[in-house]
Amino acid sequence: MKLSGFTSVCLSITAFLCVLSADAQKDPIDTYVRSEMQYQHIPGLALGLYAQGKVVRTEGFGMADVELKSSVGPETLFNSGSLASNLLQQL
């Protein structure tokens, strides 16, 4: 099926507007987290937001294991490494 020139232009404009609309509606938290991950070279993280003792949002960003290319989900567990010893020293 061959499209007319006018139809092709209309489809192109529609696709362009959809991309612009999607960019305009990006979540500011998502944008911030992704930019900080890139800036600080963080391969992956799990985010949990709470308000008044209730879970508001859970989401995984990036890779849990870069070598295996497994993505992070809200339920991904991470090793704390030596972070726990720093926290316990403060108690």
PyMOL Python script that loads the backbone (N, CA, C, O; Angstrom):
from pymol import cmd

cmd.read_pdbstr("""\
ATOM      1  N   MET A   1       0.848  -1.172   0.000  1.00  0.00           N
ATOM      2  CA  MET A   1       0.000   0.000   0.000  1.00  0.00           C
ATOM      3  C   MET A   1       0.892   1.232   0.000  1.00  0.00           C
ATOM      4  O   MET A   1       1.748   1.375   0.873  1.00  0.00           O
ATOM      5  N   LYS A   2       0.707   2.100  -0.943  1.00  0.00           N
ATOM      6  CA  LYS A   2       1.516   3.302  -1.063  1.00  0.00           C
ATOM      7  C   LYS A   2       0.759   4.478  -0.459  1.00  0.00           C
ATOM      8  O   LYS A   2      -0.415   4.695  -0.759  1.00  0.00           O
ATOM      9  N   LEU A   3       1.441   5.230   0.388  1.00  0.00           N
ATOM     10  CA  LEU A   3       0.832   6.390   1.029  1.00  0.00           C
ATOM     11  C   LEU A   3       1.103   7.637   0.200  1.00  0.00           C
ATOM     12  O   LEU A   3       2.156   7.773  -0.424  1.00  0.00           O
ATOM     13  N   SER A   4       0.141   8.536   0.207  1.00  0.00           N
ATOM     14  CA  SER A   4       0.348   9.805  -0.488  1.00  0.00           C
ATOM     15  C   SER A   4       1.337  10.644   0.297  1.00  0.00           C
ATOM     16  O   SER A   4       1.582  10.380   1.474  1.00  0.00           O
ATOM     17  N   GLY A   5       1.901  11.645  -0.341  1.00  0.00           N
ATOM     18  CA  GLY A   5       2.855  12.533   0.320  1.00  0.00           C
ATOM     19  C   GLY A   5       2.239  13.217   1.523  1.00  0.00           C
ATOM     20  O   GLY A   5       2.882  13.350   2.564  1.00  0.00           O
ATOM     21  N   PHE A   6       0.997  13.652   1.386  1.00  0.00           N
ATOM     22  CA  PHE A   6       0.307  14.346   2.465  1.00  0.00           C
ATOM     23  C   PHE A   6       0.110  13.414   3.660  1.00  0.00           C
ATOM     24  O   PHE A   6       0.313  13.816   4.806  1.00  0.00           O
ATOM     25  N   THR A   7      -0.283  12.176   3.390  1.00  0.00           N
ATOM     26  CA  THR A   7      -0.498  11.197   4.466  1.00  0.00           C
ATOM     27  C   THR A   7       0.812  10.897   5.181  1.00  0.00           C
ATOM     28  O   THR A   7       0.833  10.774   6.405  1.00  0.00           O
ATOM     29  N   SER A   8       1.897  10.780   4.438  1.00  0.00           N
ATOM     30  CA  SER A   8       3.206  10.526   5.042  1.00  0.00           C
ATOM     31  C   SER A   8       3.620  11.680   5.949  1.00  0.00           C
ATOM     32  O   SER A   8       4.147  11.457   7.038  1.00  0.00           O
ATOM     33  N   VAL A   9       3.385  12.900   5.506  1.00  0.00           N
ATOM     34  CA  VAL A   9       3.725  14.069   6.308  1.00  0.00           C
ATOM     35  C   VAL A   9       2.885  14.086   7.582  1.00  0.00           C
ATOM     36  O   VAL A   9       3.409  14.350   8.664  1.00  0.00           O
ATOM     37  N   CYS A  10       1.592  13.806   7.463  1.00  0.00           N
ATOM     38  CA  CYS A  10       0.711  13.792   8.638  1.00  0.00           C
ATOM     39  C   CYS A  10       1.148  12.724   9.640  1.00  0.00           C
ATOM     40  O   CYS A  10       1.142  12.970  10.846  1.00  0.00           O
ATOM     41  N   LEU A  11       1.526  11.545   9.153  1.00  0.00           N
ATOM     42  CA  LEU A  11       1.990  10.485  10.043  1.00  0.00           C
ATOM     43  C   LEU A  11       3.296  10.868  10.726  1.00  0.00           C
ATOM     44  O   LEU A  11       3.494  10.575  11.906  1.00  0.00           O
ATOM     45  N   SER A  12       4.177  11.514   9.994  1.00  0.00           N
ATOM     46  CA  SER A  12       5.448  11.952  10.573  1.00  0.00           C
ATOM     47  C   SER A  12       5.228  12.999  11.657  1.00  0.00           C
ATOM     48  O   SER A  12       5.851  12.943  12.717  1.00  0.00           O
ATOM     49  N   ILE A  13       4.349  13.945  11.393  1.00  0.00           N
ATOM     50  CA  ILE A  13       4.055  14.993  12.380  1.00  0.00           C
ATOM     51  C   ILE A  13       3.414  14.383  13.620  1.00  0.00           C
ATOM     52  O   ILE A  13       3.747  14.768  14.741  1.00  0.00           O
ATOM     53  N   THR A  14       2.504  13.443  13.433  1.00  0.00           N
ATOM     54  CA  THR A  14       1.847  12.782  14.558  1.00  0.00           C
ATOM     55  C   THR A  14       2.867  12.043  15.417  1.00  0.00           C
ATOM     56  O   THR A  14       2.829  12.143  16.643  1.00  0.00           O
ATOM     57  N   ALA A  15       3.772  11.306  14.792  1.00  0.00           N
ATOM     58  CA  ALA A  15       4.803  10.576  15.536  1.00  0.00           C
ATOM     59  C   ALA A  15       5.700  11.541  16.295  1.00  0.00           C
ATOM     60  O   ALA A  15       6.058  11.280  17.444  1.00  0.00           O
ATOM     61  N   PHE A  16       6.066  12.651  15.667  1.00  0.00           N
ATOM     62  CA  PHE A  16       6.915  13.653  16.318  1.00  0.00           C
ATOM     63  C   PHE A  16       6.214  14.254  17.530  1.00  0.00           C
ATOM     64  O   PHE A  16       6.834  14.428  18.579  1.00  0.00           O
ATOM     65  N   LEU A  17       4.927  14.572  17.396  1.00  0.00           N
ATOM     66  CA  LEU A  17       4.174  15.142  18.509  1.00  0.00           C
ATOM     67  C   LEU A  17       4.017  14.153  19.648  1.00  0.00           C
ATOM     68  O   LEU A  17       4.022  14.551  20.813  1.00  0.00           O
ATOM     69  N   CYS A  18       3.876  12.872  19.336  1.00  0.00           N
ATOM     70  CA  CYS A  18       3.788  11.851  20.385  1.00  0.00           C
ATOM     71  C   CYS A  18       5.085  11.787  21.185  1.00  0.00           C
ATOM     72  O   CYS A  18       5.052  11.640  22.407  1.00  0.00           O
ATOM     73  N   VAL A  19       6.220  11.895  20.509  1.00  0.00           N
ATOM     74  CA  VAL A  19       7.512  11.877  21.194  1.00  0.00           C
ATOM     75  C   VAL A  19       7.638  13.112  22.080  1.00  0.00           C
ATOM     76  O   VAL A  19       8.072  13.004  23.226  1.00  0.00           O
ATOM     77  N   LEU A  20       7.266  14.280  21.569  1.00  0.00           N
ATOM     78  CA  LEU A  20       7.317  15.502  22.367  1.00  0.00           C
ATOM     79  C   LEU A  20       6.409  15.408  23.579  1.00  0.00           C
ATOM     80  O   LEU A  20       6.785  15.832  24.672  1.00  0.00           O
ATOM     81  N   SER A  21       5.222  14.859  23.396  1.00  0.00           N
ATOM     82  CA  SER A  21       4.270  14.720  24.491  1.00  0.00           C
ATOM     83  C   SER A  21       4.822  13.796  25.566  1.00  0.00           C
ATOM     84  O   SER A  21       4.681  14.079  26.756  1.00  0.00           O
ATOM     85  N   ALA A  22       5.444  12.704  25.166  1.00  0.00           N
ATOM     86  CA  ALA A  22       6.011  11.762  26.128  1.00  0.00           C
ATOM     87  C   ALA A  22       7.134  12.417  26.913  1.00  0.00           C
ATOM     88  O   ALA A  22       7.236  12.210  28.122  1.00  0.00           O
ATOM     89  N   ASP A  23       7.990  13.211  26.248  1.00  0.00           N
ATOM     90  CA  ASP A  23       9.076  13.895  26.943  1.00  0.00           C
ATOM     91  C   ASP A  23       8.542  14.921  27.925  1.00  0.00           C
ATOM     92  O   ASP A  23       9.102  15.085  29.009  1.00  0.00           O
ATOM     93  N   ALA A  24       7.485  15.606  27.571  1.00  0.00           N
ATOM     94  CA  ALA A  24       6.928  16.641  28.430  1.00  0.00           C
ATOM     95  C   ALA A  24       6.284  16.056  29.682  1.00  0.00           C
ATOM     96  O   ALA A  24       6.161  16.743  30.695  1.00  0.00           O
ATOM     97  N   GLN A  25       5.873  14.790  29.619  1.00  0.00           N
ATOM     98  CA  GLN A  25       5.170  14.178  30.741  1.00  0.00           C
ATOM     99  C   GLN A  25       6.080  13.280  31.582  1.00  0.00           C
ATOM    100  O   GLN A  25       5.584  12.524  32.418  1.00  0.00           O
ATOM    101  N   LYS A  26       7.397  13.345  31.382  1.00  0.00           N
ATOM    102  CA  LYS A  26       8.298  12.505  32.161  1.00  0.00           C
ATOM    103  C   LYS A  26       8.194  12.858  33.641  1.00  0.00           C
ATOM    104  O   LYS A  26       8.035  14.018  34.022  1.00  0.00           O
ATOM    105  N   ASP A  27       8.287  11.840  34.435  1.00  0.00           N
ATOM    106  CA  ASP A  27       8.236  11.993  35.881  1.00  0.00           C
ATOM    107  C   ASP A  27       9.517  12.684  36.349  1.00  0.00           C
ATOM    108  O   ASP A  27      10.608  12.233  35.999  1.00  0.00           O
ATOM    109  N   PRO A  28       9.417  13.765  37.129  1.00  0.00           N
ATOM    110  CA  PRO A  28      10.629  14.461  37.572  1.00  0.00           C
ATOM    111  C   PRO A  28      11.518  13.600  38.465  1.00  0.00           C
ATOM    112  O   PRO A  28      12.738  13.758  38.450  1.00  0.00           O
ATOM    113  N   ILE A  29      10.929  12.694  39.241  1.00  0.00           N
ATOM    114  CA  ILE A  29      11.738  11.800  40.074  1.00  0.00           C
ATOM    115  C   ILE A  29      12.527  10.853  39.189  1.00  0.00           C
ATOM    116  O   ILE A  29      13.719  10.640  39.411  1.00  0.00           O
ATOM    117  N   ASP A  30      11.875  10.287  38.192  1.00  0.00           N
ATOM    118  CA  ASP A  30      12.526   9.384  37.259  1.00  0.00           C
ATOM    119  C   ASP A  30      13.679  10.100  36.547  1.00  0.00           C
ATOM    120  O   ASP A  30      14.773   9.549  36.416  1.00  0.00           O
ATOM    121  N   THR A  31      13.428  11.316  36.094  1.00  0.00           N
ATOM    122  CA  THR A  31      14.448  12.092  35.401  1.00  0.00           C
ATOM    123  C   THR A  31      15.632  12.367  36.326  1.00  0.00           C
ATOM    124  O   THR A  31      16.784  12.227  35.914  1.00  0.00           O
ATOM    125  N   TYR A  32      15.359  12.754  37.567  1.00  0.00           N
ATOM    126  CA  TYR A  32      16.416  13.045  38.533  1.00  0.00           C
ATOM    127  C   TYR A  32      17.249  11.799  38.841  1.00  0.00           C
ATOM    128  O   TYR A  32      18.478  11.850  38.821  1.00  0.00           O
ATOM    129  N   VAL A  33      16.576  10.681  39.124  1.00  0.00           N
ATOM    130  CA  VAL A  33      17.282   9.447  39.466  1.00  0.00           C
ATOM    131  C   VAL A  33      18.178   9.017  38.316  1.00  0.00           C
ATOM    132  O   VAL A  33      19.342   8.679  38.531  1.00  0.00           O
ATOM    133  N   ARG A  34      17.652   9.024  37.105  1.00  0.00           N
ATOM    134  CA  ARG A  34      18.456   8.602  35.949  1.00  0.00           C
ATOM    135  C   ARG A  34      19.643   9.534  35.703  1.00  0.00           C
ATOM    136  O   ARG A  34      20.729   9.074  35.348  1.00  0.00           O
ATOM    137  N   SER A  35      19.444  10.834  35.889  1.00  0.00           N
ATOM    138  CA  SER A  35      20.561  11.761  35.665  1.00  0.00           C
ATOM    139  C   SER A  35      21.637  11.579  36.737  1.00  0.00           C
ATOM    140  O   SER A  35      22.826  11.637  36.424  1.00  0.00           O
ATOM    141  N   GLU A  36      21.243  11.361  37.993  1.00  0.00           N
ATOM    142  CA  GLU A  36      22.215  11.127  39.057  1.00  0.00           C
ATOM    143  C   GLU A  36      22.940   9.795  38.862  1.00  0.00           C
ATOM    144  O   GLU A  36      24.137   9.697  39.133  1.00  0.00           O
ATOM    145  N   MET A  37      22.228   8.780  38.398  1.00  0.00           N
ATOM    146  CA  MET A  37      22.870   7.498  38.126  1.00  0.00           C
ATOM    147  C   MET A  37      23.953   7.660  37.066  1.00  0.00           C
ATOM    148  O   MET A  37      25.040   7.095  37.185  1.00  0.00           O
ATOM    149  N   GLN A  38      23.653   8.424  36.046  1.00  0.00           N
ATOM    150  CA  GLN A  38      24.629   8.649  34.976  1.00  0.00           C
ATOM    151  C   GLN A  38      25.800   9.484  35.501  1.00  0.00           C
ATOM    152  O   GLN A  38      26.958   9.160  35.235  1.00  0.00           O
ATOM    153  N   TYR A  39      25.511  10.545  36.238  1.00  0.00           N
ATOM    154  CA  TYR A  39      26.546  11.442  36.753  1.00  0.00           C
ATOM    155  C   TYR A  39      27.477  10.729  37.730  1.00  0.00           C
ATOM    156  O   TYR A  39      28.689  10.940  37.697  1.00  0.00           O
ATOM    157  N   GLN A  40      26.918   9.888  38.597  1.00  0.00           N
ATOM    158  CA  GLN A  40      27.706   9.218  39.632  1.00  0.00           C
ATOM    159  C   GLN A  40      28.129   7.796  39.241  1.00  0.00           C
ATOM    160  O   GLN A  40      28.705   7.074  40.054  1.00  0.00           O
ATOM    161  N   HIS A  41      27.846   7.403  38.014  1.00  0.00           N
ATOM    162  CA  HIS A  41      28.232   6.085  37.491  1.00  0.00           C
ATOM    163  C   HIS A  41      27.662   4.949  38.342  1.00  0.00           C
ATOM    164  O   HIS A  41      28.376   4.014  38.704  1.00  0.00           O
ATOM    165  N   ILE A  42      26.381   5.042  38.653  1.00  0.00           N
ATOM    166  CA  ILE A  42      25.691   4.014  39.431  1.00  0.00           C
ATOM    167  C   ILE A  42      25.009   3.065  38.446  1.00  0.00           C
ATOM    168  O   ILE A  42      24.141   3.494  37.686  1.00  0.00           O
ATOM    169  N   PRO A  43      25.383   1.787  38.445  1.00  0.00           N
ATOM    170  CA  PRO A  43      24.793   0.870  37.465  1.00  0.00           C
ATOM    171  C   PRO A  43      23.333   0.533  37.741  1.00  0.00           C
ATOM    172  O   PRO A  43      22.576   0.270  36.806  1.00  0.00           O
ATOM    173  N   GLY A  44      22.925   0.535  39.003  1.00  0.00           N
ATOM    174  CA  GLY A  44      21.535   0.202  39.311  1.00  0.00           C
ATOM    175  C   GLY A  44      21.181   0.519  40.746  1.00  0.00           C
ATOM    176  O   GLY A  44      22.042   0.559  41.626  1.00  0.00           O
ATOM    177  N   LEU A  45      19.883   0.745  40.968  1.00  0.00           N
ATOM    178  CA  LEU A  45      19.402   0.991  42.318  1.00  0.00           C
ATOM    179  C   LEU A  45      17.924   0.675  42.403  1.00  0.00           C
ATOM    180  O   LEU A  45      17.212   0.680  41.399  1.00  0.00           O
ATOM    181  N   ALA A  46      17.475   0.400  43.616  1.00  0.00           N
ATOM    182  CA  ALA A  46      16.053   0.185  43.885  1.00  0.00           C
ATOM    183  C   ALA A  46      15.564   1.371  44.701  1.00  0.00           C
ATOM    184  O   ALA A  46      16.199   1.754  45.684  1.00  0.00           O
ATOM    185  N   LEU A  47      14.455   1.946  44.305  1.00  0.00           N
ATOM    186  CA  LEU A  47      13.914   3.140  44.943  1.00  0.00           C
ATOM    187  C   LEU A  47      12.627   2.793  45.674  1.00  0.00           C
ATOM    188  O   LEU A  47      11.759   2.103  45.138  1.00  0.00           O
ATOM    189  N   GLY A  48      12.516   3.273  46.892  1.00  0.00           N
ATOM    190  CA  GLY A  48      11.285   3.128  47.652  1.00  0.00           C
ATOM    191  C   GLY A  48      10.907   4.474  48.234  1.00  0.00           C
ATOM    192  O   GLY A  48      11.697   5.079  48.959  1.00  0.00           O
ATOM    193  N   LEU A  49       9.725   4.946  47.931  1.00  0.00           N
ATOM    194  CA  LEU A  49       9.241   6.212  48.485  1.00  0.00           C
ATOM    195  C   LEU A  49       8.085   5.925  49.436  1.00  0.00           C
ATOM    196  O   LEU A  49       7.167   5.167  49.123  1.00  0.00           O
ATOM    197  N   TYR A  50       8.157   6.547  50.596  1.00  0.00           N
ATOM    198  CA  TYR A  50       7.152   6.333  51.636  1.00  0.00           C
ATOM    199  C   TYR A  50       6.610   7.677  52.096  1.00  0.00           C
ATOM    200  O   TYR A  50       7.357   8.651  52.188  1.00  0.00           O
ATOM    201  N   ALA A  51       5.336   7.736  52.382  1.00  0.00           N
ATOM    202  CA  ALA A  51       4.706   8.933  52.933  1.00  0.00           C
ATOM    203  C   ALA A  51       3.720   8.494  54.004  1.00  0.00           C
ATOM    204  O   ALA A  51       2.860   7.647  53.760  1.00  0.00           O
ATOM    205  N   GLN A  52       3.846   9.066  55.169  1.00  0.00           N
ATOM    206  CA  GLN A  52       2.973   8.768  56.302  1.00  0.00           C
ATOM    207  C   GLN A  52       2.916   7.267  56.591  1.00  0.00           C
ATOM    208  O   GLN A  52       1.854   6.718  56.884  1.00  0.00           O
ATOM    209  N   GLY A  53       4.078   6.615  56.504  1.00  0.00           N
ATOM    210  CA  GLY A  53       4.180   5.198  56.821  1.00  0.00           C
ATOM    211  C   GLY A  53       3.655   4.250  55.760  1.00  0.00           C
ATOM    212  O   GLY A  53       3.581   3.044  56.000  1.00  0.00           O
ATOM    213  N   LYS A  54       3.289   4.760  54.599  1.00  0.00           N
ATOM    214  CA  LYS A  54       2.767   3.906  53.533  1.00  0.00           C
ATOM    215  C   LYS A  54       3.660   4.002  52.302  1.00  0.00           C
ATOM    216  O   LYS A  54       4.226   5.052  51.999  1.00  0.00           O
ATOM    217  N   VAL A  55       3.768   2.873  51.601  1.00  0.00           N
ATOM    218  CA  VAL A  55       4.556   2.844  50.372  1.00  0.00           C
ATOM    219  C   VAL A  55       3.820   3.632  49.295  1.00  0.00           C
ATOM    220  O   VAL A  55       2.661   3.355  48.987  1.00  0.00           O
ATOM    221  N   VAL A  56       4.504   4.608  48.735  1.00  0.00           N
ATOM    222  CA  VAL A  56       3.928   5.431  47.680  1.00  0.00           C
ATOM    223  C   VAL A  56       4.385   4.935  46.314  1.00  0.00           C
ATOM    224  O   VAL A  56       3.623   4.927  45.348  1.00  0.00           O
ATOM    225  N   ARG A  57       5.664   4.518  46.258  1.00  0.00           N
ATOM    226  CA  ARG A  57       6.209   4.103  44.965  1.00  0.00           C
ATOM    227  C   ARG A  57       7.418   3.203  45.188  1.00  0.00           C
ATOM    228  O   ARG A  57       8.245   3.463  46.062  1.00  0.00           O
ATOM    229  N   THR A  58       7.509   2.152  44.396  1.00  0.00           N
ATOM    230  CA  THR A  58       8.702   1.314  44.348  1.00  0.00           C
ATOM    231  C   THR A  58       9.067   1.118  42.893  1.00  0.00           C
ATOM    232  O   THR A  58       8.202   0.898  42.045  1.00  0.00           O
ATOM    233  N   GLU A  59      10.353   1.201  42.615  1.00  0.00           N
ATOM    234  CA  GLU A  59      10.794   1.047  41.229  1.00  0.00           C
ATOM    235  C   GLU A  59      12.266   0.692  41.202  1.00  0.00           C
ATOM    236  O   GLU A  59      13.034   1.123  42.062  1.00  0.00           O
ATOM    237  N   GLY A  60      12.658  -0.097  40.212  1.00  0.00           N
ATOM    238  CA  GLY A  60      14.054  -0.431  40.003  1.00  0.00           C
ATOM    239  C   GLY A  60      14.590   0.337  38.812  1.00  0.00           C
ATOM    240  O   GLY A  60      13.880   0.563  37.833  1.00  0.00           O
ATOM    241  N   PHE A  61      15.844   0.733  38.903  1.00  0.00           N
ATOM    242  CA  PHE A  61      16.507   1.466  37.833  1.00  0.00           C
ATOM    243  C   PHE A  61      17.822   0.778  37.492  1.00  0.00           C
ATOM    244  O   PHE A  61      18.556   0.368  38.391  1.00  0.00           O
ATOM    245  N   GLY A  62      18.120   0.651  36.236  1.00  0.00           N
ATOM    246  CA  GLY A  62      19.419   0.166  35.799  1.00  0.00           C
ATOM    247  C   GLY A  62      19.596  -1.334  35.911  1.00  0.00           C
ATOM    248  O   GLY A  62      18.645  -2.109  35.821  1.00  0.00           O
ATOM    249  N   MET A  63      20.877  -1.724  36.115  1.00  0.00           N
ATOM    250  CA  MET A  63      21.266  -3.118  36.089  1.00  0.00           C
ATOM    251  C   MET A  63      21.659  -3.611  37.486  1.00  0.00           C
ATOM    252  O   MET A  63      22.416  -2.952  38.199  1.00  0.00           O
ATOM    253  N   ALA A  64      21.132  -4.777  37.860  1.00  0.00           N
ATOM    254  CA  ALA A  64      21.519  -5.408  39.119  1.00  0.00           C
ATOM    255  C   ALA A  64      22.880  -6.079  38.962  1.00  0.00           C
ATOM    256  O   ALA A  64      23.698  -6.062  39.882  1.00  0.00           O
ATOM    257  N   ASP A  65      23.115  -6.662  37.807  1.00  0.00           N
ATOM    258  CA  ASP A  65      24.384  -7.310  37.503  1.00  0.00           C
ATOM    259  C   ASP A  65      24.760  -6.930  36.085  1.00  0.00           C
ATOM    260  O   ASP A  65      24.127  -7.370  35.126  1.00  0.00           O
ATOM    261  N   VAL A  66      25.783  -6.119  35.957  1.00  0.00           N
ATOM    262  CA  VAL A  66      26.184  -5.601  34.645  1.00  0.00           C
ATOM    263  C   VAL A  66      26.660  -6.733  33.744  1.00  0.00           C
ATOM    264  O   VAL A  66      26.350  -6.751  32.552  1.00  0.00           O
ATOM    265  N   GLU A  67      27.423  -7.688  34.313  1.00  0.00           N
ATOM    266  CA  GLU A  67      27.948  -8.788  33.509  1.00  0.00           C
ATOM    267  C   GLU A  67      26.833  -9.686  32.972  1.00  0.00           C
ATOM    268  O   GLU A  67      26.866 -10.104  31.815  1.00  0.00           O
ATOM    269  N   LEU A  68      25.854  -9.975  33.817  1.00  0.00           N
ATOM    270  CA  LEU A  68      24.747 -10.847  33.400  1.00  0.00           C
ATOM    271  C   LEU A  68      23.620 -10.069  32.732  1.00  0.00           C
ATOM    272  O   LEU A  68      22.680 -10.659  32.198  1.00  0.00           O
ATOM    273  N   LYS A  69      23.717  -8.746  32.763  1.00  0.00           N
ATOM    274  CA  LYS A  69      22.707  -7.854  32.171  1.00  0.00           C
ATOM    275  C   LYS A  69      21.315  -8.098  32.748  1.00  0.00           C
ATOM    276  O   LYS A  69      20.317  -8.104  32.028  1.00  0.00           O
ATOM    277  N   SER A  70      21.273  -8.298  34.064  1.00  0.00           N
ATOM    278  CA  SER A  70      19.974  -8.463  34.721  1.00  0.00           C
ATOM    279  C   SER A  70      19.537  -7.110  35.277  1.00  0.00           C
ATOM    280  O   SER A  70      20.327  -6.387  35.883  1.00  0.00           O
ATOM    281  N   SER A  71      18.292  -6.790  35.063  1.00  0.00           N
ATOM    282  CA  SER A  71      17.798  -5.473  35.469  1.00  0.00           C
ATOM    283  C   SER A  71      17.345  -5.473  36.933  1.00  0.00           C
ATOM    284  O   SER A  71      17.037  -6.513  37.516  1.00  0.00           O
ATOM    285  N   VAL A  72      17.318  -4.267  37.500  1.00  0.00           N
ATOM    286  CA  VAL A  72      16.883  -4.081  38.879  1.00  0.00           C
ATOM    287  C   VAL A  72      15.371  -3.957  38.905  1.00  0.00           C
ATOM    288  O   VAL A  72      14.782  -3.276  38.066  1.00  0.00           O
ATOM    289  N   GLY A  73      14.750  -4.612  39.863  1.00  0.00           N
ATOM    290  CA  GLY A  73      13.318  -4.470  40.104  1.00  0.00           C
ATOM    291  C   GLY A  73      13.109  -3.938  41.510  1.00  0.00           C
ATOM    292  O   GLY A  73      14.068  -3.819  42.273  1.00  0.00           O
ATOM    293  N   PRO A  74      11.884  -3.620  41.862  1.00  0.00           N
ATOM    294  CA  PRO A  74      11.623  -3.097  43.207  1.00  0.00           C
ATOM    295  C   PRO A  74      11.979  -4.082  44.322  1.00  0.00           C
ATOM    296  O   PRO A  74      12.188  -3.671  45.463  1.00  0.00           O
ATOM    297  N   GLU A  75      12.050  -5.356  44.008  1.00  0.00           N
ATOM    298  CA  GLU A  75      12.313  -6.370  45.021  1.00  0.00           C
ATOM    299  C   GLU A  75      13.745  -6.903  44.967  1.00  0.00           C
ATOM    300  O   GLU A  75      14.063  -7.879  45.646  1.00  0.00           O
ATOM    301  N   THR A  76      14.609  -6.278  44.172  1.00  0.00           N
ATOM    302  CA  THR A  76      15.998  -6.712  44.049  1.00  0.00           C
ATOM    303  C   THR A  76      16.736  -6.486  45.362  1.00  0.00           C
ATOM    304  O   THR A  76      16.628  -5.419  45.967  1.00  0.00           O
ATOM    305  N   LEU A  77      17.489  -7.496  45.801  1.00  0.00           N
ATOM    306  CA  LEU A  77      18.299  -7.384  47.010  1.00  0.00           C
ATOM    307  C   LEU A  77      19.729  -7.051  46.616  1.00  0.00           C
ATOM    308  O   LEU A  77      20.262  -7.602  45.653  1.00  0.00           O
ATOM    309  N   PHE A  78      20.341  -6.153  47.358  1.00  0.00           N
ATOM    310  CA  PHE A  78      21.723  -5.759  47.121  1.00  0.00           C
ATOM    311  C   PHE A  78      22.561  -6.110  48.343  1.00  0.00           C
ATOM    312  O   PHE A  78      22.060  -6.103  49.467  1.00  0.00           O
ATOM    313  N   ASN A  79      23.841  -6.417  48.122  1.00  0.00           N
ATOM    314  CA  ASN A  79      24.767  -6.605  49.231  1.00  0.00           C
ATOM    315  C   ASN A  79      25.097  -5.237  49.805  1.00  0.00           C
ATOM    316  O   ASN A  79      25.301  -4.278  49.061  1.00  0.00           O
ATOM    317  N   SER A  80      25.150  -5.149  51.119  1.00  0.00           N
ATOM    318  CA  SER A  80      25.443  -3.865  51.749  1.00  0.00           C
ATOM    319  C   SER A  80      26.934  -3.570  51.792  1.00  0.00           C
ATOM    320  O   SER A  80      27.333  -2.426  52.009  1.00  0.00           O
ATOM    321  N   GLY A  81      27.763  -4.591  51.588  1.00  0.00           N
ATOM    322  CA  GLY A  81      29.205  -4.369  51.640  1.00  0.00           C
ATOM    323  C   GLY A  81      29.615  -3.880  53.009  1.00  0.00           C
ATOM    324  O   GLY A  81      29.157  -4.418  54.017  1.00  0.00           O
ATOM    325  N   SER A  82      30.469  -2.869  53.069  1.00  0.00           N
ATOM    326  CA  SER A  82      30.924  -2.347  54.358  1.00  0.00           C
ATOM    327  C   SER A  82      30.044  -1.220  54.872  1.00  0.00           C
ATOM    328  O   SER A  82      30.385  -0.574  55.863  1.00  0.00           O
ATOM    329  N   LEU A  83      28.939  -0.980  54.229  1.00  0.00           N
ATOM    330  CA  LEU A  83      28.024   0.078  54.663  1.00  0.00           C
ATOM    331  C   LEU A  83      27.481  -0.193  56.062  1.00  0.00           C
ATOM    332  O   LEU A  83      27.318   0.735  56.854  1.00  0.00           O
ATOM    333  N   ALA A  84      27.202  -1.457  56.369  1.00  0.00           N
ATOM    334  CA  ALA A  84      26.628  -1.800  57.673  1.00  0.00           C
ATOM    335  C   ALA A  84      27.573  -1.434  58.809  1.00  0.00           C
ATOM    336  O   ALA A  84      27.120  -0.964  59.852  1.00  0.00           O
ATOM    337  N   SER A  85      28.866  -1.635  58.632  1.00  0.00           N
ATOM    338  CA  SER A  85      29.813  -1.319  59.721  1.00  0.00           C
ATOM    339  C   SER A  85      29.828   0.189  59.997  1.00  0.00           C
ATOM    340  O   SER A  85      29.942   0.600  61.152  1.00  0.00           O
ATOM    341  N   ASN A  86      29.715   1.007  58.963  1.00  0.00           N
ATOM    342  CA  ASN A  86      29.658   2.467  59.169  1.00  0.00           C
ATOM    343  C   ASN A  86      28.397   2.858  59.920  1.00  0.00           C
ATOM    344  O   ASN A  86      28.438   3.733  60.785  1.00  0.00           O
ATOM    345  N   LEU A  87      27.302   2.236  59.606  1.00  0.00           N
ATOM    346  CA  LEU A  87      26.052   2.559  60.277  1.00  0.00           C
ATOM    347  C   LEU A  87      26.077   2.120  61.732  1.00  0.00           C
ATOM    348  O   LEU A  87      25.617   2.849  62.611  1.00  0.00           O
ATOM    349  N   LEU A  88      26.610   0.935  61.989  1.00  0.00           N
ATOM    350  CA  LEU A  88      26.646   0.412  63.359  1.00  0.00           C
ATOM    351  C   LEU A  88      27.594   1.217  64.253  1.00  0.00           C
ATOM    352  O   LEU A  88      27.376   1.305  65.461  1.00  0.00           O
ATOM    353  N   GLN A  89      28.639   1.802  63.671  1.00  0.00           N
ATOM    354  CA  GLN A  89      29.558   2.617  64.468  1.00  0.00           C
ATOM    355  C   GLN A  89      28.866   3.864  65.015  1.00  0.00           C
ATOM    356  O   GLN A  89      29.278   4.407  66.041  1.00  0.00           O
ATOM    357  N   GLN A  90      27.829   4.310  64.340  1.00  0.00           N
ATOM    358  CA  GLN A  90      27.118   5.522  64.761  1.00  0.00           C
ATOM    359  C   GLN A  90      26.174   5.269  65.918  1.00  0.00           C
ATOM    360  O   GLN A  90      25.725   6.217  66.561  1.00  0.00           O
ATOM    361  N   LEU A  91      25.861   4.009  66.201  1.00  0.00           N
ATOM    362  CA  LEU A  91      24.916   3.682  67.289  1.00  0.00           C
ATOM    363  C   LEU A  91      25.530   3.721  68.632  1.00  0.00           C
ATOM    364  O   LEU A  91      24.852   3.468  69.628  1.00  0.00           O
TER     365      LEU A  91
END
""", "prot")
cmd.dss("prot")
cmd.show_as("cartoon", "prot")
cmd.util.cbc("prot")
cmd.orient("prot")
